[in-house]
Amino acid sequence: MVGREVTTIEAIEADAVGKRVVAAWVEHQVAQCGYCQSGQVMAATALLKHTPKPSDAQIEAAMVNLCRCGTYNAIHAAVHELAQGEKA
């Protein structure tokens, strides 16, 4: 980890992209039980930081964390909206 930066879920909203992801999660009511949401938010933030305008295929390839509530459609919708630049 020498020379690397680590961002935790507790600090994700300090990052501009992370803040947008959290806002989209709330707007799309992604979280149900909350069990997987930290990992989902971190994965979406990493994707959008690395690939600001991912295609649907890239979103599907990146968002592979399991969700026991099955909120995959809401997750995809939130990330897709952010990728399209529809939300600030």
PDB file of N, CA, C and O in Angstrom:
ATOM      1  N   MET A   1       0.810  -1.191   0.000  1.00  0.00           N
ATOM      2  CA  MET A   1       0.000   0.000   0.000  1.00  0.00           C
ATOM      3  C   MET A   1       0.861   1.266   0.000  1.00  0.00           C
ATOM      4  O   MET A   1       0.326   2.375  -0.040  1.00  0.00           O
ATOM      5  N   VAL A   2       2.160   1.114   0.043  1.00  0.00           N
ATOM      6  CA  VAL A   2       3.042   2.272   0.041  1.00  0.00           C
ATOM      7  C   VAL A   2       2.798   3.080  -1.227  1.00  0.00           C
ATOM      8  O   VAL A   2       2.822   2.546  -2.336  1.00  0.00           O
ATOM      9  N   GLY A   3       2.566   4.359  -1.045  1.00  0.00           N
ATOM     10  CA  GLY A   3       2.340   5.246  -2.173  1.00  0.00           C
ATOM     11  C   GLY A   3       0.948   5.173  -2.767  1.00  0.00           C
ATOM     12  O   GLY A   3       0.694   5.771  -3.813  1.00  0.00           O
ATOM     13  N   ARG A   4       0.058   4.470  -2.138  1.00  0.00           N
ATOM     14  CA  ARG A   4      -1.320   4.338  -2.633  1.00  0.00           C
ATOM     15  C   ARG A   4      -2.275   5.121  -1.747  1.00  0.00           C
ATOM     16  O   ARG A   4      -2.011   5.332  -0.563  1.00  0.00           O
ATOM     17  N   GLU A   5      -3.363   5.541  -2.320  1.00  0.00           N
ATOM     18  CA  GLU A   5      -4.406   6.239  -1.567  1.00  0.00           C
ATOM     19  C   GLU A   5      -5.581   5.289  -1.381  1.00  0.00           C
ATOM     20  O   GLU A   5      -5.978   4.592  -2.314  1.00  0.00           O
ATOM     21  N   VAL A   6      -6.127   5.265  -0.191  1.00  0.00           N
ATOM     22  CA  VAL A   6      -7.269   4.407   0.113  1.00  0.00           C
ATOM     23  C   VAL A   6      -8.445   5.291   0.512  1.00  0.00           C
ATOM     24  O   VAL A   6      -8.321   6.152   1.383  1.00  0.00           O
ATOM     25  N   THR A   7      -9.575   5.072  -0.130  1.00  0.00           N
ATOM     26  CA  THR A   7     -10.799   5.783   0.233  1.00  0.00           C
ATOM     27  C   THR A   7     -11.775   4.761   0.793  1.00  0.00           C
ATOM     28  O   THR A   7     -12.027   3.730   0.170  1.00  0.00           O
ATOM     29  N   THR A   8     -12.315   5.042   1.952  1.00  0.00           N
ATOM     30  CA  THR A   8     -13.296   4.153   2.568  1.00  0.00           C
ATOM     31  C   THR A   8     -14.699   4.671   2.286  1.00  0.00           C
ATOM     32  O   THR A   8     -14.879   5.811   1.857  1.00  0.00           O
ATOM     33  N   ILE A   9     -15.675   3.834   2.529  1.00  0.00           N
ATOM     34  CA  ILE A   9     -17.064   4.240   2.312  1.00  0.00           C
ATOM     35  C   ILE A   9     -17.430   5.426   3.193  1.00  0.00           C
ATOM     36  O   ILE A   9     -18.259   6.252   2.813  1.00  0.00           O
ATOM     37  N   GLU A  10     -16.818   5.510   4.363  1.00  0.00           N
ATOM     38  CA  GLU A  10     -17.126   6.620   5.274  1.00  0.00           C
ATOM     39  C   GLU A  10     -16.717   7.966   4.694  1.00  0.00           C
ATOM     40  O   GLU A  10     -17.282   8.996   5.063  1.00  0.00           O
ATOM     41  N   ALA A  11     -15.742   7.968   3.790  1.00  0.00           N
ATOM     42  CA  ALA A  11     -15.246   9.222   3.212  1.00  0.00           C
ATOM     43  C   ALA A  11     -15.643   9.395   1.749  1.00  0.00           C
ATOM     44  O   ALA A  11     -15.181  10.332   1.097  1.00  0.00           O
ATOM     45  N   ILE A  12     -16.481   8.524   1.227  1.00  0.00           N
ATOM     46  CA  ILE A  12     -16.778   8.545  -0.203  1.00  0.00           C
ATOM     47  C   ILE A  12     -17.436   9.848  -0.652  1.00  0.00           C
ATOM     48  O   ILE A  12     -17.225  10.280  -1.785  1.00  0.00           O
ATOM     49  N   GLU A  13     -18.219  10.475   0.204  1.00  0.00           N
ATOM     50  CA  GLU A  13     -18.883  11.713  -0.202  1.00  0.00           C
ATOM     51  C   GLU A  13     -17.941  12.910  -0.229  1.00  0.00           C
ATOM     52  O   GLU A  13     -18.325  13.984  -0.691  1.00  0.00           O
ATOM     53  N   ALA A  14     -16.711  12.743   0.259  1.00  0.00           N
ATOM     54  CA  ALA A  14     -15.709  13.804   0.133  1.00  0.00           C
ATOM     55  C   ALA A  14     -15.171  13.856  -1.296  1.00  0.00           C
ATOM     56  O   ALA A  14     -14.564  14.847  -1.704  1.00  0.00           O
ATOM     57  N   ASP A  15     -15.397  12.792  -2.044  1.00  0.00           N
ATOM     58  CA  ASP A  15     -14.998  12.713  -3.443  1.00  0.00           C
ATOM     59  C   ASP A  15     -16.173  13.181  -4.303  1.00  0.00           C
ATOM     60  O   ASP A  15     -17.311  12.781  -4.058  1.00  0.00           O
ATOM     61  N   ALA A  16     -15.915  14.015  -5.295  1.00  0.00           N
ATOM     62  CA  ALA A  16     -17.000  14.567  -6.121  1.00  0.00           C
ATOM     63  C   ALA A  16     -17.806  13.469  -6.816  1.00  0.00           C
ATOM     64  O   ALA A  16     -19.035  13.526  -6.845  1.00  0.00           O
ATOM     65  N   VAL A  17     -17.128  12.486  -7.367  1.00  0.00           N
ATOM     66  CA  VAL A  17     -17.833  11.393  -8.044  1.00  0.00           C
ATOM     67  C   VAL A  17     -18.600  10.556  -7.025  1.00  0.00           C
ATOM     68  O   VAL A  17     -19.755  10.199  -7.256  1.00  0.00           O
ATOM     69  N   GLY A  18     -17.965  10.246  -5.910  1.00  0.00           N
ATOM     70  CA  GLY A  18     -18.627   9.477  -4.858  1.00  0.00           C
ATOM     71  C   GLY A  18     -19.883  10.159  -4.351  1.00  0.00           C
ATOM     72  O   GLY A  18     -20.890   9.506  -4.080  1.00  0.00           O
ATOM     73  N   LYS A  19     -19.817  11.467  -4.226  1.00  0.00           N
ATOM     74  CA  LYS A  19     -20.985  12.228  -3.763  1.00  0.00           C
ATOM     75  C   LYS A  19     -22.134  12.108  -4.760  1.00  0.00           C
ATOM     76  O   LYS A  19     -23.291  11.968  -4.363  1.00  0.00           O
ATOM     77  N   ARG A  20     -21.819  12.163  -6.054  1.00  0.00           N
ATOM     78  CA  ARG A  20     -22.845  12.013  -7.090  1.00  0.00           C
ATOM     79  C   ARG A  20     -23.451  10.613  -7.070  1.00  0.00           C
ATOM     80  O   ARG A  20     -24.655  10.441  -7.261  1.00  0.00           O
ATOM     81  N   VAL A  21     -22.594   9.610  -6.833  1.00  0.00           N
ATOM     82  CA  VAL A  21     -23.081   8.227  -6.778  1.00  0.00           C
ATOM     83  C   VAL A  21     -24.047   8.059  -5.611  1.00  0.00           C
ATOM     84  O   VAL A  21     -25.121   7.481  -5.774  1.00  0.00           O
ATOM     85  N   VAL A  22     -23.677   8.555  -4.447  1.00  0.00           N
ATOM     86  CA  VAL A  22     -24.550   8.445  -3.273  1.00  0.00           C
ATOM     87  C   VAL A  22     -25.881   9.143  -3.543  1.00  0.00           C
ATOM     88  O   VAL A  22     -26.935   8.612  -3.195  1.00  0.00           O
ATOM     89  N   ALA A  23     -25.845  10.319  -4.156  1.00  0.00           N
ATOM     90  CA  ALA A  23     -27.085  11.046  -4.468  1.00  0.00           C
ATOM     91  C   ALA A  23     -27.955  10.245  -5.440  1.00  0.00           C
ATOM     92  O   ALA A  23     -29.175  10.194  -5.279  1.00  0.00           O
ATOM     93  N   ALA A  24     -27.342   9.624  -6.439  1.00  0.00           N
ATOM     94  CA  ALA A  24     -28.096   8.810  -7.402  1.00  0.00           C
ATOM     95  C   ALA A  24     -28.686   7.579  -6.720  1.00  0.00           C
ATOM     96  O   ALA A  24     -29.798   7.162  -7.043  1.00  0.00           O
ATOM     97  N   TRP A  25     -27.948   6.999  -5.781  1.00  0.00           N
ATOM     98  CA  TRP A  25     -28.447   5.835  -5.031  1.00  0.00           C
ATOM     99  C   TRP A  25     -29.714   6.209  -4.268  1.00  0.00           C
ATOM    100  O   TRP A  25     -30.678   5.444  -4.237  1.00  0.00           O
ATOM    101  N   VAL A  26     -29.706   7.381  -3.657  1.00  0.00           N
ATOM    102  CA  VAL A  26     -30.874   7.839  -2.901  1.00  0.00           C
ATOM    103  C   VAL A  26     -32.033   8.116  -3.857  1.00  0.00           C
ATOM    104  O   VAL A  26     -33.161   7.687  -3.614  1.00  0.00           O
ATOM    105  N   GLU A  27     -31.753   8.830  -4.939  1.00  0.00           N
ATOM    106  CA  GLU A  27     -32.806   9.186  -5.888  1.00  0.00           C
ATOM    107  C   GLU A  27     -33.464   7.947  -6.495  1.00  0.00           C
ATOM    108  O   GLU A  27     -34.681   7.917  -6.680  1.00  0.00           O
ATOM    109  N   HIS A  28     -32.674   6.940  -6.801  1.00  0.00           N
ATOM    110  CA  HIS A  28     -33.201   5.719  -7.420  1.00  0.00           C
ATOM    111  C   HIS A  28     -33.639   4.677  -6.395  1.00  0.00           C
ATOM    112  O   HIS A  28     -34.052   3.575  -6.756  1.00  0.00           O
ATOM    113  N   GLN A  29     -33.548   5.030  -5.129  1.00  0.00           N
ATOM    114  CA  GLN A  29     -33.937   4.135  -4.033  1.00  0.00           C
ATOM    115  C   GLN A  29     -33.302   2.754  -4.207  1.00  0.00           C
ATOM    116  O   GLN A  29     -33.966   1.721  -4.114  1.00  0.00           O
ATOM    117  N   VAL A  30     -31.992   2.774  -4.462  1.00  0.00           N
ATOM    118  CA  VAL A  30     -31.268   1.530  -4.709  1.00  0.00           C
ATOM    119  C   VAL A  30     -31.228   0.648  -3.469  1.00  0.00           C
ATOM    120  O   VAL A  30     -31.526  -0.545  -3.539  1.00  0.00           O
ATOM    121  N   ALA A  31     -30.867   1.225  -2.350  1.00  0.00           N
ATOM    122  CA  ALA A  31     -30.668   0.413  -1.137  1.00  0.00           C
ATOM    123  C   ALA A  31     -31.984  -0.160  -0.630  1.00  0.00           C
ATOM    124  O   ALA A  31     -32.973   0.558  -0.483  1.00  0.00           O
ATOM    125  N   GLN A  32     -31.982  -1.445  -0.368  1.00  0.00           N
ATOM    126  CA  GLN A  32     -33.122  -2.092   0.273  1.00  0.00           C
ATOM    127  C   GLN A  32     -32.691  -2.461   1.689  1.00  0.00           C
ATOM    128  O   GLN A  32     -33.037  -1.771   2.648  1.00  0.00           O
ATOM    129  N   CYS A  33     -31.938  -3.548   1.816  1.00  0.00           N
ATOM    130  CA  CYS A  33     -31.483  -3.953   3.151  1.00  0.00           C
ATOM    131  C   CYS A  33     -30.187  -3.245   3.533  1.00  0.00           C
ATOM    132  O   CYS A  33     -29.884  -3.113   4.719  1.00  0.00           O
ATOM    133  N   GLY A  34     -29.420  -2.789   2.546  1.00  0.00           N
ATOM    134  CA  GLY A  34     -28.174  -2.081   2.816  1.00  0.00           C
ATOM    135  C   GLY A  34     -26.954  -2.970   2.941  1.00  0.00           C
ATOM    136  O   GLY A  34     -25.835  -2.470   3.056  1.00  0.00           O
ATOM    137  N   TYR A  35     -27.149  -4.276   2.920  1.00  0.00           N
ATOM    138  CA  TYR A  35     -26.053  -5.223   3.134  1.00  0.00           C
ATOM    139  C   TYR A  35     -24.905  -5.033   2.138  1.00  0.00           C
ATOM    140  O   TYR A  35     -23.740  -5.055   2.536  1.00  0.00           O
ATOM    141  N   CYS A  36     -25.210  -4.851   0.872  1.00  0.00           N
ATOM    142  CA  CYS A  36     -24.171  -4.770  -0.163  1.00  0.00           C
ATOM    143  C   CYS A  36     -23.852  -3.347  -0.601  1.00  0.00           C
ATOM    144  O   CYS A  36     -22.958  -3.144  -1.423  1.00  0.00           O
ATOM    145  N   GLN A  37     -24.547  -2.383  -0.081  1.00  0.00           N
ATOM    146  CA  GLN A  37     -24.471  -1.048  -0.658  1.00  0.00           C
ATOM    147  C   GLN A  37     -23.104  -0.381  -0.585  1.00  0.00           C
ATOM    148  O   GLN A  37     -22.738   0.362  -1.496  1.00  0.00           O
ATOM    149  N   SER A  38     -22.350  -0.624   0.460  1.00  0.00           N
ATOM    150  CA  SER A  38     -21.005  -0.041   0.523  1.00  0.00           C
ATOM    151  C   SER A  38     -20.180  -0.498  -0.674  1.00  0.00           C
ATOM    152  O   SER A  38     -19.533   0.312  -1.337  1.00  0.00           O
ATOM    153  N   GLY A  39     -20.208  -1.784  -0.941  1.00  0.00           N
ATOM    154  CA  GLY A  39     -19.459  -2.321  -2.074  1.00  0.00           C
ATOM    155  C   GLY A  39     -19.988  -1.840  -3.404  1.00  0.00           C
ATOM    156  O   GLY A  39     -19.213  -1.568  -4.321  1.00  0.00           O
ATOM    157  N   GLN A  40     -21.305  -1.731  -3.520  1.00  0.00           N
ATOM    158  CA  GLN A  40     -21.905  -1.254  -4.768  1.00  0.00           C
ATOM    159  C   GLN A  40     -21.517   0.202  -5.040  1.00  0.00           C
ATOM    160  O   GLN A  40     -21.157   0.557  -6.162  1.00  0.00           O
ATOM    161  N   VAL A  41     -21.594   1.034  -4.010  1.00  0.00           N
ATOM    162  CA  VAL A  41     -21.241   2.456  -4.161  1.00  0.00           C
ATOM    163  C   VAL A  41     -19.764   2.596  -4.511  1.00  0.00           C
ATOM    164  O   VAL A  41     -19.403   3.396  -5.374  1.00  0.00           O
ATOM    165  N   MET A  42     -18.911   1.824  -3.849  1.00  0.00           N
ATOM    166  CA  MET A  42     -17.477   1.894  -4.135  1.00  0.00           C
ATOM    167  C   MET A  42     -17.190   1.436  -5.564  1.00  0.00           C
ATOM    168  O   MET A  42     -16.372   2.045  -6.254  1.00  0.00           O
ATOM    169  N   ALA A  43     -17.854   0.368  -6.016  1.00  0.00           N
ATOM    170  CA  ALA A  43     -17.647  -0.132  -7.376  1.00  0.00           C
ATOM    171  C   ALA A  43     -18.119   0.883  -8.412  1.00  0.00           C
ATOM    172  O   ALA A  43     -17.438   1.111  -9.412  1.00  0.00           O
ATOM    173  N   ALA A  44     -19.274   1.489  -8.181  1.00  0.00           N
ATOM    174  CA  ALA A  44     -19.792   2.491  -9.115  1.00  0.00           C
ATOM    175  C   ALA A  44     -18.885   3.710  -9.162  1.00  0.00           C
ATOM    176  O   ALA A  44     -18.627   4.252 -10.236  1.00  0.00           O
ATOM    177  N   THR A  45     -18.404   4.141  -8.012  1.00  0.00           N
ATOM    178  CA  THR A  45     -17.505   5.293  -7.961  1.00  0.00           C
ATOM    179  C   THR A  45     -16.216   4.987  -8.709  1.00  0.00           C
ATOM    180  O   THR A  45     -15.746   5.811  -9.494  1.00  0.00           O
ATOM    181  N   ALA A  46     -15.641   3.819  -8.476  1.00  0.00           N
ATOM    182  CA  ALA A  46     -14.404   3.431  -9.168  1.00  0.00           C
ATOM    183  C   ALA A  46     -14.621   3.388 -10.680  1.00  0.00           C
ATOM    184  O   ALA A  46     -13.788   3.874 -11.444  1.00  0.00           O
ATOM    185  N   LEU A  47     -15.733   2.811 -11.104  1.00  0.00           N
ATOM    186  CA  LEU A  47     -16.040   2.751 -12.536  1.00  0.00           C
ATOM    187  C   LEU A  47     -16.109   4.143 -13.136  1.00  0.00           C
ATOM    188  O   LEU A  47     -15.470   4.417 -14.152  1.00  0.00           O
ATOM    189  N   LEU A  48     -16.882   5.025 -12.512  1.00  0.00           N
ATOM    190  CA  LEU A  48     -17.091   6.362 -13.072  1.00  0.00           C
ATOM    191  C   LEU A  48     -15.843   7.231 -12.998  1.00  0.00           C
ATOM    192  O   LEU A  48     -15.679   8.138 -13.814  1.00  0.00           O
ATOM    193  N   LYS A  49     -14.966   6.973 -12.041  1.00  0.00           N
ATOM    194  CA  LYS A  49     -13.700   7.712 -11.987  1.00  0.00           C
ATOM    195  C   LYS A  49     -12.754   7.237 -13.091  1.00  0.00           C
ATOM    196  O   LYS A  49     -12.019   8.037 -13.671  1.00  0.00           O
ATOM    197  N   HIS A  50     -12.776   5.942 -13.377  1.00  0.00           N
ATOM    198  CA  HIS A  50     -11.899   5.369 -14.402  1.00  0.00           C
ATOM    199  C   HIS A  50     -12.473   5.567 -15.802  1.00  0.00           C
ATOM    200  O   HIS A  50     -11.734   5.827 -16.752  1.00  0.00           O
ATOM    201  N   THR A  51     -13.788   5.442 -15.923  1.00  0.00           N
ATOM    202  CA  THR A  51     -14.483   5.555 -17.211  1.00  0.00           C
ATOM    203  C   THR A  51     -15.699   6.449 -17.001  1.00  0.00           C
ATOM    204  O   THR A  51     -16.785   5.952 -16.700  1.00  0.00           O
ATOM    205  N   PRO A  52     -15.533   7.770 -17.156  1.00  0.00           N
ATOM    206  CA  PRO A  52     -16.626   8.702 -16.834  1.00  0.00           C
ATOM    207  C   PRO A  52     -17.920   8.489 -17.630  1.00  0.00           C
ATOM    208  O   PRO A  52     -19.002   8.812 -17.141  1.00  0.00           O
ATOM    209  N   LYS A  53     -17.820   7.952 -18.843  1.00  0.00           N
ATOM    210  CA  LYS A  53     -19.005   7.726 -19.680  1.00  0.00           C
ATOM    211  C   LYS A  53     -19.062   6.257 -20.108  1.00  0.00           C
ATOM    212  O   LYS A  53     -18.962   5.961 -21.299  1.00  0.00           O
ATOM    213  N   PRO A  54     -19.221   5.336 -19.153  1.00  0.00           N
ATOM    214  CA  PRO A  54     -19.224   3.920 -19.528  1.00  0.00           C
ATOM    215  C   PRO A  54     -20.464   3.540 -20.333  1.00  0.00           C
ATOM    216  O   PRO A  54     -21.544   4.105 -20.162  1.00  0.00           O
ATOM    217  N   SER A  55     -20.270   2.571 -21.211  1.00  0.00           N
ATOM    218  CA  SER A  55     -21.402   2.020 -21.963  1.00  0.00           C
ATOM    219  C   SER A  55     -22.198   1.102 -21.037  1.00  0.00           C
ATOM    220  O   SER A  55     -21.759   0.783 -19.932  1.00  0.00           O
ATOM    221  N   ASP A  56     -23.362   0.686 -21.500  1.00  0.00           N
ATOM    222  CA  ASP A  56     -24.160  -0.254 -20.711  1.00  0.00           C
ATOM    223  C   ASP A  56     -23.380  -1.545 -20.466  1.00  0.00           C
ATOM    224  O   ASP A  56     -23.451  -2.118 -19.379  1.00  0.00           O
ATOM    225  N   ALA A  57     -22.639  -2.000 -21.474  1.00  0.00           N
ATOM    226  CA  ALA A  57     -21.846  -3.222 -21.319  1.00  0.00           C
ATOM    227  C   ALA A  57     -20.754  -3.037 -20.266  1.00  0.00           C
ATOM    228  O   ALA A  57     -20.490  -3.948 -19.481  1.00  0.00           O
ATOM    229  N   GLN A  58     -20.121  -1.868 -20.244  1.00  0.00           N
ATOM    230  CA  GLN A  58     -19.095  -1.600 -19.235  1.00  0.00           C
ATOM    231  C   GLN A  58     -19.706  -1.526 -17.838  1.00  0.00           C
ATOM    232  O   GLN A  58     -19.098  -1.981 -16.869  1.00  0.00           O
ATOM    233  N   ILE A  59     -20.900  -0.957 -17.732  1.00  0.00           N
ATOM    234  CA  ILE A  59     -21.586  -0.899 -16.437  1.00  0.00           C
ATOM    235  C   ILE A  59     -21.874  -2.315 -15.958  1.00  0.00           C
ATOM    236  O   ILE A  59     -21.605  -2.649 -14.804  1.00  0.00           O
ATOM    237  N   GLU A  60     -22.417  -3.143 -16.836  1.00  0.00           N
ATOM    238  CA  GLU A  60     -22.735  -4.525 -16.462  1.00  0.00           C
ATOM    239  C   GLU A  60     -21.484  -5.300 -16.071  1.00  0.00           C
ATOM    240  O   GLU A  60     -21.522  -6.104 -15.140  1.00  0.00           O
ATOM    241  N   ALA A  61     -20.372  -5.068 -16.774  1.00  0.00           N
ATOM    242  CA  ALA A  61     -19.128  -5.777 -16.476  1.00  0.00           C
ATOM    243  C   ALA A  61     -18.522  -5.334 -15.147  1.00  0.00           C
ATOM    244  O   ALA A  61     -17.899  -6.134 -14.449  1.00  0.00           O
ATOM    245  N   ALA A  62     -18.702  -4.066 -14.799  1.00  0.00           N
ATOM    246  CA  ALA A  62     -18.087  -3.529 -13.580  1.00  0.00           C
ATOM    247  C   ALA A  62     -18.925  -3.770 -12.333  1.00  0.00           C
ATOM    248  O   ALA A  62     -18.378  -3.953 -11.245  1.00  0.00           O
ATOM    249  N   MET A  63     -20.232  -3.770 -12.479  1.00  0.00           N
ATOM    250  CA  MET A  63     -21.113  -3.871 -11.314  1.00  0.00           C
ATOM    251  C   MET A  63     -21.484  -5.334 -11.073  1.00  0.00           C
ATOM    252  O   MET A  63     -22.608  -5.757 -11.344  1.00  0.00           O
ATOM    253  N   VAL A  64     -20.517  -6.098 -10.561  1.00  0.00           N
ATOM    254  CA  VAL A  64     -20.703  -7.539 -10.392  1.00  0.00           C
ATOM    255  C   VAL A  64     -20.899  -7.965  -8.937  1.00  0.00           C
ATOM    256  O   VAL A  64     -21.036  -9.156  -8.657  1.00  0.00           O
ATOM    257  N   ASN A  65     -20.913  -7.012  -8.012  1.00  0.00           N
ATOM    258  CA  ASN A  65     -21.147  -7.371  -6.608  1.00  0.00           C
ATOM    259  C   ASN A  65     -22.540  -7.979  -6.476  1.00  0.00           C
ATOM    260  O   ASN A  65     -23.482  -7.549  -7.141  1.00  0.00           O
ATOM    261  N   LEU A  66     -22.656  -8.969  -5.624  1.00  0.00           N
ATOM    262  CA  LEU A  66     -23.949  -9.612  -5.407  1.00  0.00           C
ATOM    263  C   LEU A  66     -24.851  -8.743  -4.534  1.00  0.00           C
ATOM    264  O   LEU A  66     -24.395  -8.102  -3.588  1.00  0.00           O
ATOM    265  N   CYS A  67     -26.132  -8.736  -4.870  1.00  0.00           N
ATOM    266  CA  CYS A  67     -27.134  -8.004  -4.099  1.00  0.00           C
ATOM    267  C   CYS A  67     -28.238  -8.993  -3.745  1.00  0.00           C
ATOM    268  O   CYS A  67     -28.955  -9.473  -4.624  1.00  0.00           O
ATOM    269  N   ARG A  68     -28.369  -9.290  -2.482  1.00  0.00           N
ATOM    270  CA  ARG A  68     -29.356 -10.295  -2.087  1.00  0.00           C
ATOM    271  C   ARG A  68     -30.792  -9.804  -2.237  1.00  0.00           C
ATOM    272  O   ARG A  68     -31.719 -10.613  -2.231  1.00  0.00           O
ATOM    273  N   CYS A  69     -30.990  -8.508  -2.371  1.00  0.00           N
ATOM    274  CA  CYS A  69     -32.340  -7.969  -2.576  1.00  0.00           C
ATOM    275  C   CYS A  69     -32.688  -7.858  -4.060  1.00  0.00           C
ATOM    276  O   CYS A  69     -33.841  -7.606  -4.410  1.00  0.00           O
ATOM    277  N   GLY A  70     -31.697  -8.044  -4.929  1.00  0.00           N
ATOM    278  CA  GLY A  70     -31.954  -8.005  -6.363  1.00  0.00           C
ATOM    279  C   GLY A  70     -32.214  -6.621  -6.919  1.00  0.00           C
ATOM    280  O   GLY A  70     -33.049  -6.461  -7.810  1.00  0.00           O
ATOM    281  N   THR A  71     -31.516  -5.620  -6.411  1.00  0.00           N
ATOM    282  CA  THR A  71     -31.744  -4.249  -6.887  1.00  0.00           C
ATOM    283  C   THR A  71     -30.895  -3.912  -8.113  1.00  0.00           C
ATOM    284  O   THR A  71     -30.551  -2.750  -8.333  1.00  0.00           O
ATOM    285  N   TYR A  72     -30.562  -4.916  -8.901  1.00  0.00           N
ATOM    286  CA  TYR A  72     -29.678  -4.715 -10.044  1.00  0.00           C
ATOM    287  C   TYR A  72     -30.224  -3.702 -11.047  1.00  0.00           C
ATOM    288  O   TYR A  72     -29.454  -2.917 -11.599  1.00  0.00           O
ATOM    289  N   ASN A  73     -31.516  -3.701 -11.293  1.00  0.00           N
ATOM    290  CA  ASN A  73     -32.088  -2.736 -12.240  1.00  0.00           C
ATOM    291  C   ASN A  73     -31.933  -1.310 -11.733  1.00  0.00           C
ATOM    292  O   ASN A  73     -31.610  -0.412 -12.510  1.00  0.00           O
ATOM    293  N   ALA A  74     -32.155  -1.092 -10.451  1.00  0.00           N
ATOM    294  CA  ALA A  74     -31.993   0.246  -9.875  1.00  0.00           C
ATOM    295  C   ALA A  74     -30.525   0.661  -9.872  1.00  0.00           C
ATOM    296  O   ALA A  74     -30.207   1.822 -10.130  1.00  0.00           O
ATOM    297  N   ILE A  75     -29.634  -0.277  -9.584  1.00  0.00           N
ATOM    298  CA  ILE A  75     -28.199   0.010  -9.618  1.00  0.00           C
ATOM    299  C   ILE A  75     -27.804   0.434 -11.025  1.00  0.00           C
ATOM    300  O   ILE A  75     -27.146   1.458 -11.209  1.00  0.00           O
ATOM    301  N   HIS A  76     -28.206  -0.352 -12.012  1.00  0.00           N
ATOM    302  CA  HIS A  76     -27.870  -0.035 -13.405  1.00  0.00           C
ATOM    303  C   HIS A  76     -28.453   1.324 -13.806  1.00  0.00           C
ATOM    304  O   HIS A  76     -27.776   2.116 -14.461  1.00  0.00           O
ATOM    305  N   ALA A  77     -29.686   1.594 -13.422  1.00  0.00           N
ATOM    306  CA  ALA A  77     -30.320   2.869 -13.768  1.00  0.00           C
ATOM    307  C   ALA A  77     -29.568   4.044 -13.158  1.00  0.00           C
ATOM    308  O   ALA A  77     -29.372   5.066 -13.817  1.00  0.00           O
ATOM    309  N   ALA A  78     -29.148   3.908 -11.914  1.00  0.00           N
ATOM    310  CA  ALA A  78     -28.424   4.992 -11.248  1.00  0.00           C
ATOM    311  C   ALA A  78     -27.086   5.249 -11.928  1.00  0.00           C
ATOM    312  O   ALA A  78     -26.737   6.399 -12.196  1.00  0.00           O
ATOM    313  N   VAL A  79     -26.336   4.189 -12.207  1.00  0.00           N
ATOM    314  CA  VAL A  79     -25.026   4.354 -12.850  1.00  0.00           C
ATOM    315  C   VAL A  79     -25.200   4.861 -14.277  1.00  0.00           C
ATOM    316  O   VAL A  79     -24.447   5.727 -14.722  1.00  0.00           O
ATOM    317  N   HIS A  80     -26.179   4.334 -14.993  1.00  0.00           N
ATOM    318  CA  HIS A  80     -26.442   4.779 -16.369  1.00  0.00           C
ATOM    319  C   HIS A  80     -26.763   6.273 -16.401  1.00  0.00           C
ATOM    320  O   HIS A  80     -26.253   7.001 -17.253  1.00  0.00           O
ATOM    321  N   GLU A  81     -27.597   6.723 -15.486  1.00  0.00           N
ATOM    322  CA  GLU A  81     -27.950   8.144 -15.417  1.00  0.00           C
ATOM    323  C   GLU A  81     -26.705   9.001 -15.186  1.00  0.00           C
ATOM    324  O   GLU A  81     -26.531  10.036 -15.830  1.00  0.00           O
ATOM    325  N   LEU A  82     -25.851   8.572 -14.278  1.00  0.00           N
ATOM    326  CA  LEU A  82     -24.618   9.309 -14.015  1.00  0.00           C
ATOM    327  C   LEU A  82     -23.701   9.294 -15.231  1.00  0.00           C
ATOM    328  O   LEU A  82     -23.065  10.303 -15.536  1.00  0.00           O
ATOM    329  N   ALA A  83     -23.625   8.174 -15.923  1.00  0.00           N
ATOM    330  CA  ALA A  83     -22.774   8.056 -17.107  1.00  0.00           C
ATOM    331  C   ALA A  83     -23.250   8.960 -18.232  1.00  0.00           C
ATOM    332  O   ALA A  83     -22.445   9.450 -19.025  1.00  0.00           O
ATOM    333  N   GLN A  84     -24.545   9.180 -18.301  1.00  0.00           N
ATOM    334  CA  GLN A  84     -25.107  10.046 -19.334  1.00  0.00           C
ATOM    335  C   GLN A  84     -24.993  11.519 -18.972  1.00  0.00           C
ATOM    336  O   GLN A  84     -25.315  12.392 -19.778  1.00  0.00           O
ATOM    337  N   GLY A  85     -24.534  11.790 -17.755  1.00  0.00           N
ATOM    338  CA  GLY A  85     -24.402  13.176 -17.318  1.00  0.00           C
ATOM    339  C   GLY A  85     -25.731  13.830 -17.032  1.00  0.00           C
ATOM    340  O   GLY A  85     -25.842  15.055 -17.062  1.00  0.00           O
ATOM    341  N   GLU A  86     -26.749  13.020 -16.753  1.00  0.00           N
ATOM    342  CA  GLU A  86     -28.085  13.560 -16.525  1.00  0.00           C
ATOM    343  C   GLU A  86     -28.243  14.174 -15.146  1.00  0.00           C
ATOM    344  O   GLU A  86     -29.183  14.933 -14.906  1.00  0.00           O
ATOM    345  N   LYS A  87     -27.323  13.849 -14.229  1.00  0.00           N
ATOM    346  CA  LYS A  87     -27.371  14.422 -12.878  1.00  0.00           C
ATOM    347  C   LYS A  87     -26.021  15.016 -12.548  1.00  0.00           C
ATOM    348  O   LYS A  87     -24.981  14.487 -12.942  1.00  0.00           O
ATOM    349  N   ALA A  88     -26.044  16.125 -11.817  1.00  0.00           N
ATOM    350  CA  ALA A  88     -24.779  16.780 -11.444  1.00  0.00           C
ATOM    351  C   ALA A  88     -24.188  16.163 -10.209  1.00  0.00           C
ATOM    352  O   ALA A  88     -23.126  16.588  -9.754  1.00  0.00           O
TER     353      ALA A  88
END
